[in-house]
Amino acid sequence: MAETAARPAGVPASGTVHWIGAGLSTGSGLAALCDAADRVRLWHRTEERAAQGLEALGLTGRAEPRAYTLQALTAELAPGDVVVSMLPAPEHAPLLAACVSRGAHFACSSYVSDAVLDQVPAATAAGVVVLTEAGLDPGIDHLFAHSLIARAREEIGADTAAEVSLTSYCGGIPAVPNDFRYRFSWAPAGVLNALRSPARYIEAGAETTAPRPWEVTRPHVVDGEPFEVYPNRDSLPFVDQYGLPPAWKPQTFVRGTLRLDGWLDAWQPVFEELRHGDDRRITALAQELAARYPTTDADRDRVVLAVSLDVSDGSDRTWSGRYLLDLEGDEEESAMARCVSRTLALGVRRILHDGLPPGLNRAAETAERSEDWLAELARDGVDFTLRTGGPS
């Protein structure tokens, strides 16, 4: 009998964390790592900007400011260090390559890109942890979905033929609605380019593609409050990633974006630009919108994440579950920064304690891990509610 190849041993964590970027999603998670790590360095465009970021977070003297370039970071990396990337997704691959070359671990809140995936075999062989999708969306949404599916499996049975509806909608919205029905809680160019990307999902039991996702925007009520939602990216791979039993047939399976009621009408001029503008025009439009609708220190954001699962075996035996996260920012940090940075910090703490294996990891990979992470997030002040209905 052939022997199974042993998994490479992981590089022991050194206790040093390099947090790259101090943008809109950097918040109290960085403070949590200052408590958990032996040493933390915050890298930003200049050392002065990094120092200002630490001051704004009340972390002056608890982390070291650094001026970021990939070369400067690489020169300071030691085996077992943890690099946390808050940079745009296209910059993750070269950063991961530097980590692999130095035996340093890597963490981010973004989806796994092909460029990152290509480097996973080398990272695994080097004993390097690659933690991805450990933020809000993706991140907490995955935790909710894994938890709901596991609960439904226990009640309905994984081998029972059943029809399933799963929806997962998340949005960063203004706590006090404005005429634009939105304020940018992440890079405007990223928001617009996400709208330009086709969305794949399951509706009425069939795979469906929306070339322009906003054109299939629909009403969606969450806890009695009206919102608007539309599909985002490609939902189909998550049927398997979430561990949906083969005997369960998805009638609806949508991962998408949530917006304030009235958003579709307010954004019609933007959609006209998206239909006809080239890349240069869309880049300029992003800058114009950011200037026209700036986020000020007085503004408060709100994050709403609603994940729902309904399972029916066709004989009036049903199960349903709902997770709802609804948080507002305060004067200390935005709701978006709280959710993203605290989830990411939770994952980095796992790396610091050598609790994740080498190679690719996501925040949620099993129901057991999801329940563990959700319990810790609740203790960390990321509040959410769960409602379930047993079989009937």
C-alpha positions, 0 to 999 in steps of 0.5 A: 500500500502506498504511503500518504505523503506527510504534510510539511511541518509549519514554520513556528510563529516568531511572534512578530506581525507586520500589518500592511496598510492603514485604510478604512478597514483597519481598526481595533483588530490591530489593537488586539494584535498588539496585545497578542503579539510580541511585536507589531509593525504598521506599514503605510505609504510613509512612516509619518502616515503610519505614525498618524494611523497608530495615533488615531487608533490609540496605539502610539508606542505599542506598534512601530511605524514603517514606510512601506515598499515591498523591498523594505518589508522583505528586508525586515521579514524573518521566518515565522513572522506574520504579514497581514495585507490590507492592500488591494487584492492585486498586490497580494500575490507579490507580497505572498511571494516575498513571504514564501521566500522568507518563510513568513506567514500571510493573511488577508481578508480578500477572496482567493485570487488565481495569482495567490492560488498559484503560489499555494503549493510553494507556500505549503512546501515551505511550511507557510500559512496562507489565510484568506477570506477572513474579514466580513464578506468574505469571512463572517458570511462564510461562518454564518453559512457553515453554521446554518448548514451544519444545524440543518444537517443535524435536523433534516439529515444529510442523506434526506432529499431536500430543496434548499434556499440560501441567501447571503447579503451584506452591505456597508451603508450610511447609518443616516441615509443620504440622497445617494443612499450610500457612502464609500466604506472601501475604495470607490474603484473597487465598488464600481468594478464589482458592479461591472463584473457578471454575477452567477447564482442559482434561481428557480433551481437553475444556474443564472448569470447577470451580466450587469448585476444591478439590473436584477436588483430586488427588494429584500426585507431584513427584520422588518426593514426594506432594503435592495439586494443584487447578486455579486461575483460567482456564488456557485463554488460556495455550494461545495465550499459550504458543504451542502449535502449532495442530496440537497438541491439548491433552488436558490443560492445567492451571495450578494450585496445589500443596499438601502431602499432607494439605491437603485433609483439614486444610482441611475446616473452611475449605471449609465456611466458603467454601461458605456464608460471605458476603464479610464472613465470608470477610474475618473468616475470613482474619483469624482464620486469619492469627492462628491460623497466624502466620508467625514469624521462625523459620519457613522457607517452601518454594516448589515449582513443577513444570511438565511437558509431554508430546507424542505424535504417535500413532505411539509418537513422544513427547517429554517435559520437566520443570522443577522449582524447589524452594527453601527460605527462609533467615534472610535471606529467604523462598523466596517473596520470593526468587523473586518479587522477583528475577524482578521485579527482572530485568524492571525492569533491562530497563526501566532499560536501555530493553530493553522496548518501550512497552505491555504486556509479560509476563515470558515472551513468546517462547521466546528471552526465556524462555531468556535470563531463565531463565539470568539467574535461575539466575545470581541464585541462583534454582535449578531443574532441567530434565529432557527426553526426546527423541523415541522 
